Amino acid sequence: MTSVRSVNCTGHGGSNGGPSNIAFISITTDDLDASLKFYTQVLGGMQAKEFSFRYHGNTHYELMFQRELLEAREKGVDPGTLGVPDIRSSGTHEVRGEMVVFDNGIIQLIQFVPRYDIARPSSSLSPAFQAHETRTSPAYIAAPHVCFWVQDDVDFNDYIRQLENRSANLGLTQVKVNRPVEVHSEAQRQAVDKNHLGLTFETGDFAGLSFAYFKGPRGEQLELYRIRNQTRHNLGRDFCKRGAISTAFVDDYQDNQWKKDVGLSAKLFGLMQFGTRTDDLWRSVNFYVNMLGADLVERPLQGTNIRGDNVQYMLFQKELLDAEHLRVRPRDIGVADISNRGNMRLDHRFSLFDNFVVETLLYTDGRTLGEPAFNPRVNHSSLAYINDMYVALMVRDDLDFPTQLEILDRDLAKNGFDKHVRVNRIPDENRGGYYTFSQGPLSGMTYSMLSGPAGEHVALVQFRGVSRDKLRRALLQYGAVSSAFADTNPRLSGRMAKSCRQFLGYDIDSLIGK
């Protein structure tokens, strides 16, 4: 694929041929405090307290929920029935959020809570906004997930056990990791042999990869990767060829104090991927590569015709148990049958930005890609639904944000994406909408929202002024790596040179700065 890189993002910027940075992944929760506890006290992230925020307003309302508001107007219904909280200037709710820093990225946690108004009696406050989806299969179109990168030297089964135990001890009882074997009850899941909690590929294109699927503290879809041997080498090659960065490949890496304080469950290299389910694999790859500036990860790290009983149970065990309990066909609640006896397949691709990947996944209702896709859908799209997510890409701070939106809009239309992807608009204005915070904890940050090719939520963000300074301080405090700043980029300081020499067979020093 030829990369157009229409959006000039952080690093060298899209059309300038350099890397693009994922700023953060946002997760909607119904209990911000419980979620914050999990991502800090279990996974070892650092709460960036300078970024603790609340906001509301008419522009936020339009930018965050434009698709749903248009649908509500067309149908003549209350937007609340479509999962839209009233965060207008005169509304009842606002967005409350926290930022949690990991090695190579940030998790943003948001909750739609009652407006804080000292002039209003507490008894008259509306409850926190609750929009729940009971269908939890990761095979639903646009279903998102976040994958964390477990350190190489950790026993994967021990890690899973400690993750569950520490979560339970903190009262986070929803954190349950699927097992790669058949079970018919929670008791059976808990009784699985301690040496068979995760799934490791010993041969094939992904030899050396261990993975596990699980639900987070409020039911969000999460994943774990531990990457060794052949797969580590191949992934490291792709990282180094792009100039991407990760503490997994930093030569002098050491755990920081936040991880040491937590223990085994915090032994992570940060984030590995933001995953999203697509109904057209190549259209989605084309979007993230040609429109947003990623690089397609090369073979053999392209998931092709993935099947097997162990994979089936690991991906869908929670939903298979739900189907038994509800006495329905697994297919009816979005479960793809990629077991040995099934007649479906899974294919996926990694689009590499400069700190981790966006994974797009396709399920086919047959054993060849020519068969119809398996595309179960939910009947809503609001990002206010609990456990929904979006990925935010960072626009360089020396670029004009409105101009970048115009370039993106133009290139989307030129490349045939205007039927599937559209930057959210300001009402009555024929341009991409955006908002710049002029005060408060997010002062200096600009954002815009759009829908991806399969309906997933995507944001563009830019940090300037106060917000830029806060971001840099938080990254340095945690010891995180990022291409957003020279002093957080281990490639520029030569701290990835040894690893990249091993992966590529040549020295990358001559590439630094290009």
C-alpha positions in Angstrom: 0.0 0.0 0.0 1.1 3.5 -0.7 0.8 5.7 2.3 -0.9 9.1 1.7 -0.8 10.1 5.4 -3.2 13.0 4.9 -3.3 14.0 8.6 -0.1 15.6 9.8 0.2 14.0 13.2 2.9 14.1 15.9 6.5 13.1 15.2 7.4 14.1 11.7 3.8 14.3 10.6 1.7 12.4 8.1 2.5 13.9 4.7 6.0 14.6 5.8 6.6 10.8 6.0 7.1 10.5 9.7 5.4 8.6 12.5 2.0 9.3 13.9 1.3 9.1 17.6 -1.7 7.7 19.4 -2.4 10.2 22.2 -4.8 8.1 24.2 -7.6 5.5 24.3 -10.8 6.6 25.9 -13.0 4.2 27.9 -16.5 5.1 29.0 -17.3 3.8 32.5 -20.2 3.8 34.9 -17.9 4.0 38.0 -14.9 6.2 37.4 -13.4 5.5 40.8 -13.5 1.8 40.4 -12.0 2.0 36.9 -9.3 4.3 38.1 -8.5 1.8 40.9 -8.0 -1.0 38.4 -5.8 0.9 35.9 -3.6 2.3 38.7 -3.6 -0.3 41.5 -3.8 -3.4 39.4 -2.1 -2.5 36.1 0.3 0.0 37.6 -0.5 3.1 35.6 -0.1 6.6 37.0 -3.0 9.0 37.5 -2.1 12.3 35.9 -3.9 14.4 38.5 -3.2 17.7 36.6 -5.6 16.4 33.9 -8.6 15.5 36.2 -11.4 17.2 34.3 -15.1 18.0 34.0 -16.7 19.7 31.1 -20.1 20.3 29.4 -21.4 22.6 26.7 -23.3 22.8 23.4 -20.3 22.2 21.2 -19.2 19.1 23.2 -22.8 17.9 22.8 -22.7 18.2 19.0 -19.2 16.9 18.5 -19.5 13.8 20.7 -23.0 12.8 19.6 -23.6 14.2 16.2 -24.6 10.9 14.6 -27.2 10.2 17.3 -28.5 13.8 17.3 -29.1 13.7 13.6 -30.9 10.3 14.0 -33.0 11.7 16.8 -34.1 14.7 14.8 -34.9 12.5 11.8 -37.0 10.2 14.0 -38.5 12.9 16.1 -37.4 11.2 19.4 -35.6 12.4 22.5 -31.8 11.9 22.0 -31.7 10.3 25.5 -33.5 7.3 24.0 -30.5 6.8 21.7 -28.0 6.9 24.6 -27.2 10.6 24.5 -26.7 12.3 27.9 -27.7 16.0 28.0 -24.3 17.7 28.4 -25.5 21.0 26.8 -24.8 24.2 28.6 -28.4 24.0 30.0 -28.3 20.2 30.5 -28.3 17.9 33.4 -25.0 16.1 32.9 -21.3 16.7 32.3 -18.2 14.7 31.3 -15.9 13.7 34.2 -12.6 12.2 33.4 -9.1 11.1 34.4 -5.9 10.3 32.5 -3.8 7.3 33.4 -0.3 7.1 32.0 1.3 3.9 30.9 4.7 3.2 29.3 3.8 4.2 25.8 0.3 5.6 26.0 -2.5 6.9 28.0 -5.9 5.5 29.0 -8.6 8.2 29.4 -11.5 7.2 31.6 -14.7 9.2 31.2 -18.1 9.0 33.0 -21.2 11.1 32.2 -22.2 12.4 35.7 -24.7 14.9 37.1 -23.7 18.5 36.6 -21.9 19.8 39.7 -23.9 22.9 40.6 -23.6 24.4 44.2 -26.8 26.4 43.5 -28.8 23.2 43.0 -29.8 21.0 46.0 -28.0 17.6 46.0 -31.4 15.9 46.2 -32.4 17.3 42.8 -29.3 16.0 41.0 -29.9 13.6 38.2 -28.2 10.1 38.6 -25.1 9.2 36.6 -26.0 8.4 33.0 -26.4 4.7 32.5 -26.6 3.2 29.0 -25.7 -0.5 29.1 -25.4 -3.0 26.3 -26.0 -6.6 27.5 -24.6 -8.1 24.3 -20.9 -8.3 25.1 -19.4 -10.3 22.3 -16.3 -8.8 20.7 -17.5 -9.9 17.3 -20.2 -7.1 17.1 -19.3 -4.6 14.4 -17.3 -1.6 15.9 -16.8 -3.5 19.2 -13.6 -2.1 20.7 -10.9 -3.6 22.9 -7.6 -2.5 24.5 -4.6 -4.9 24.6 -1.9 -4.6 27.3 1.7 -5.8 26.7 3.0 -8.2 29.4 6.7 -8.2 29.9 8.8 -10.9 28.3 10.2 -12.5 31.4 6.9 -12.9 33.2 5.2 -16.3 33.5 2.0 -15.7 31.6 -0.2 -18.0 33.7 1.2 -16.5 36.9 0.4 -13.1 35.6 -3.2 -14.0 34.9 -3.7 -15.5 38.3 -2.3 -12.5 40.0 -4.3 -10.1 37.9 -7.5 -11.8 38.9 -6.5 -12.2 42.6 -5.4 -8.6 43.0 -8.5 -7.3 41.3 -10.8 -9.5 43.5 -8.9 -8.3 46.7 -9.7 -4.7 45.6 -13.4 -5.5 45.1 -13.1 -5.5 41.3 -14.9 -8.8 40.9 -15.9 -8.4 37.3 -12.3 -8.9 36.2 -12.3 -12.5 34.9 -10.0 -13.9 32.3 -11.3 -16.4 29.8 -9.8 -19.9 29.7 -8.7 -21.6 26.5 -10.7 -24.8 27.3 -14.4 -25.7 27.4 -16.2 -24.9 30.6 -19.9 -24.8 31.5 -19.9 -22.7 34.7 -17.9 -20.1 36.6 -16.8 -22.9 39.0 -15.4 -24.9 36.1 -13.6 -21.7 34.8 -12.0 -21.2 38.2 -11.0 -24.8 38.5 -8.9 -24.8 35.2 -5.3 -26.0 35.9 -3.1 -23.0 36.8 -0.7 -23.9 34.1 -3.4 -23.5 31.3 -4.9 -20.1 32.0 -3.5 -18.4 28.9 -3.0 -19.4 25.3 0.5 -19.6 23.8 1.3 -20.3 20.2 4.3 -22.5 20.0 4.4 -22.8 16.1 3.2 -20.9 13.1 3.3 -17.2 12.2 2.7 -16.1 15.7 5.1 -18.5 17.5 6.0 -17.0 20.8 2.8 -15.1 21.3 0.7 -15.6 24.4 -2.7 -14.0 24.7 -5.8 -13.8 26.9 -9.1 -12.1 26.6 -10.9 -10.7 29.7 -13.5 -8.2 30.9 -12.3 -5.2 32.9 -13.7 -3.8 36.1 -16.9 -2.5 34.5 -17.1 -5.1 31.8 -15.0 -3.4 29.1 -13.2 -5.8 26.7 -9.5 -6.1 27.4 -6.7 -8.3 26.2 -3.2 -9.4 27.2 -0.2 -10.1 24.9 3.1 -11.5 26.0 5.5 -11.4 23.0 8.6 -13.7 22.8 10.9 -15.4 20.3 10.0 -15.2 16.6 7.0 -12.9 17.1 9.0 -10.5 19.2 11.7 -10.3 16.5 9.2 -9.7 13.7 7.3 -7.1 15.6 10.6 -5.4 16.7 11.6 -5.3 13.0 8.4 -3.5 12.1 8.8 -1.0 15.0 12.4 -0.2 14.1 11.7 0.1 10.4 9.0 2.7 11.1 10.8 4.5 13.9 8.1 3.4 16.4 9.0 3.2 20.0 8.2 0.9 23.0 9.8 0.2 26.3 9.8 -3.4 25.2 12.8 -2.5 23.0 14.5 0.1 25.2 18.0 -1.3 26.0 18.2 -0.1 29.6 14.6 -0.6 30.6 13.7 -0.8 34.3 10.4 -0.8 36.1 9.4 2.5 37.7 8.2 2.9 41.2 4.5 2.8 40.4 5.0 -0.7 39.0 7.2 -1.9 41.8 4.6 -0.7 44.3 1.9 -2.8 42.7 3.9 -6.0 41.9 3.4 -8.7 39.3 0.2 -7.4 37.7 1.9 -4.1 36.8 4.7 -5.8 34.9 3.7 -4.4 31.5 5.3 -2.6 28.6 2.2 -0.5 28.4 -0.2 -0.8 25.5 0.0 -3.1 22.5 -3.2 -2.3 20.6 -6.5 -0.6 20.2 -8.7 -3.2 18.5 -11.9 -2.6 16.6 -14.2 -5.0 14.7 -14.8 -4.1 11.0 -17.1 -5.3 8.3 -14.5 -4.6 5.6 -10.9 -5.4 6.5 -9.2 -3.7 3.6 -11.3 -0.5 3.8 -10.4 -0.2 7.5 -6.7 -0.8 6.8 -6.8 1.7 4.0 -8.3 4.3 6.4 -5.8 3.9 9.2 -2.8 3.6 6.8 -3.6 5.9 3.9 -5.7 8.5 5.7 -4.2 8.6 9.2 -0.6 7.7 8.6 0.0 4.2 10.1 2.1 1.5 8.5 0.7 -1.9 7.8 2.5 -4.5 9.8 4.1 -7.0 7.4 3.8 -10.7 7.1 4.0 -13.0 9.0 2.2 -10.8 11.6 -1.0 -10.7 9.6 -3.7 -12.9 11.2 -5.1 -15.2 8.4 -7.8 -17.8 8.8 -7.4 -18.0 12.6 -9.4 -20.9 14.0 -9.4 -23.6 16.7 -11.2 -24.7 19.8 -8.7 -23.0 22.1 -9.0 -19.7 20.3 -12.8 -20.0 20.3 -12.9 -20.4 24.1 -10.4 -17.7 24.8 -12.2 -15.1 22.7 -15.8 -16.0 23.6 -16.0 -18.0 26.8 -18.0 -15.4 28.7 -20.5 -15.2 25.9 -20.7 -19.0 25.5 -21.6 -19.2 29.1 -24.2 -16.5 28.6 -25.7 -18.4 25.7 -26.0 -21.5 27.9 -27.7 -19.5 30.7 -30.1 -17.8 28.3 -30.7 -21.0 26.3 -30.0 -19.3 23.0 -27.7 -20.1 20.1 -24.3 -18.4 20.6 -24.6 -17.0 17.1 -27.7 -15.1 18.3 -25.7 -13.1 20.8 -22.8 -12.3 18.4 -20.5 -15.4 18.9 -18.6 -16.4 15.8 -17.9 -20.1 15.6 -14.2 -20.4 14.7 -13.9 -23.7 16.6 -12.5 -26.8 14.8 -16.0 -28.0 14.1 -17.3 -24.5 13.1 -17.5 -22.9 9.7 -16.2 -19.4 10.3 -12.7 -17.8 10.3 -11.0 -14.7 11.8 -8.6 -12.5 10.0 -7.0 -9.4 11.4 -4.4 -6.7 10.5 -2.2 -4.4 12.6 -1.8 -0.8 11.5 1.3 0.5 13.4 1.5 4.0 14.7 4.6 5.2 16.4 3.7 3.8 19.9 1.3 0.9 19.3 -1.1 -0.6 16.8 -4.7 -0.3 15.7 -6.0 -3.9 15.1 -8.9 -4.4 12.7 -10.7 -7.7 12.9 -13.0 -9.5 10.4 -15.1 -12.6 10.9 -16.2 -14.5 7.8 -19.3 -16.7 7.8 -17.5 -19.4 5.9 -13.9 -20.8 5.6 -12.8 -18.5 2.7 -12.6 -14.7 2.5 -15.0 -14.9 -0.4 -17.8 -16.0 1.8 -20.2 -13.4 3.4 -18.9 -11.6 6.4 -20.3 -12.4 9.8 -21.5 -8.9 10.8 -23.8 -8.8 13.9 -24.7 -5.3 14.9 -26.1 -3.5 17.9 -28.8 -0.8 17.3 -26.9 2.1 18.8 -23.8 4.1 18.3 -23.4 6.5 21.2 -20.0 6.6 22.9 -21.8 7.2 26.2 -22.7 3.5 26.3 -20.7 1.9 29.2 -17.6 0.2 28.0 -17.5 2.0 24.6 -14.1 3.4 23.6 -12.4 5.6 21.1 -8.8 6.1 19.9 -7.4 9.6 19.8 -4.6 10.5 17.3 -2.3 13.4 18.2 -1.9 16.3 15.7 1.5 18.1 16.0 1.4 21.3 18.0 3.1 23.3 15.2 0.3 22.6 12.7 -3.0 24.5 12.3 -5.7 22.2 13.6 -8.6 23.5 11.3 -6.4 23.1 8.3 -5.6 19.5 9.1 -9.4 18.8 9.4 -9.9 20.3 5.9 -7.1 18.2 4.5 -8.6 15.1 6.1 -12.1 15.9 4.8 -10.8 16.5 1.3 -8.7 13.3 1.2 -11.5 11.2 2.6 -13.7 12.4 -0.3 -11.0 11.9 -2.8 -10.4 8.3 -1.7 -14.0 7.3 -1.5 -14.4 7.4 2.3 -17.0 10.1 2.4 -19.7 7.5 2.3 -18.3 5.8 5.4 -16.3 8.3 7.3 -17.2 11.9 8.2 -15.7 14.4 10.5 -18.4 15.7 12.9 -19.6 19.2 12.0 -20.5 22.3 13.8 -24.3 22.9 13.3 -25.0 25.1 10.2 -21.4 25.2 9.2 -20.0 23.2 6.3 -16.7 22.4 8.0 -15.2 19.9 10.4 -16.0 20.8 14.0 -13.5 21.1 16.8 -13.3 22.6 20.3 -10.3 24.2 22.0 -10.3 24.3 25.8 -9.4 27.9 26.9 -9.5 27.2 30.7 -9.5 24.4 33.2 -7.4 21.3 33.4 -7.5 20.7 29.7 -6.6 24.3 28.7 -4.9 24.4 25.4 -6.2 21.0 24.2 -8.2 20.8 20.9 -10.2 17.9 19.8 -12.5 16.7 17.0 -14.5 13.5 16.6 -15.3 11.3 13.6 -16.7 7.9 12.8 -14.4 5.3 11.4 -15.2 3.1 8.4 -17.1 0.5 10.5 -18.7 3.1 12.8 -16.0 3.0 15.4 -15.2 6.3 17.3 -12.0 8.1 16.4 -10.7 11.5 17.7 -8.0 13.9 16.6 -6.4 15.9 19.5 -3.8 18.5 19.8 -1.9 19.6 22.9 -0.7 23.2 23.1 0.3 25.6 25.8 -0.6 24.5 29.3 -1.9 21.1 28.2 1.3 20.4 26.3 3.4 21.2 29.4 1.2 19.0 31.6 1.5 16.1 29.1 5.2 16.3 29.0 5.5 16.5 32.8 3.3 13.4 33.2 5.2 11.4 30.7 8.5 12.3 32.2 7.3 11.6 35.7 6.2 8.1 34.8 9.2 7.4 32.6 6.9 6.9 29.6 8.1 7.0 26.0 6.5 9.1 23.3 7.4 10.8 20.0 5.6 13.9 21.2 8.8 15.3 22.8 12.5 14.9 22.2 13.2 14.0 25.8 10.6 11.2 25.9 11.7 9.6 22.6 14.2 6.7 23.2 15.0 6.5 19.5 16.4 10.0 19.5 18.5 9.3 22.6 19.9 6.0 21.2 18.2 3.8 23.8 16.7 1.5 21.2 19.8 1.2 19.1 20.9 -2.2 20.3 17.5 -3.8 19.9 17.0 -2.3 16.5 20.4 -3.4 15.3 19.4 -7.0 16.4 16.1 -6.8 14.5 17.3 -5.0 11.4 20.8 -6.2 11.0 22.1 -2.6 10.7 22.5 0.5 12.8 19.6 3.0 13.0 21.8 5.9 14.2 22.0 7.2 10.6 18.2 7.3 10.4 17.7 9.5 13.5 16.2 12.8 12.7 15.1 11.8 9.2 
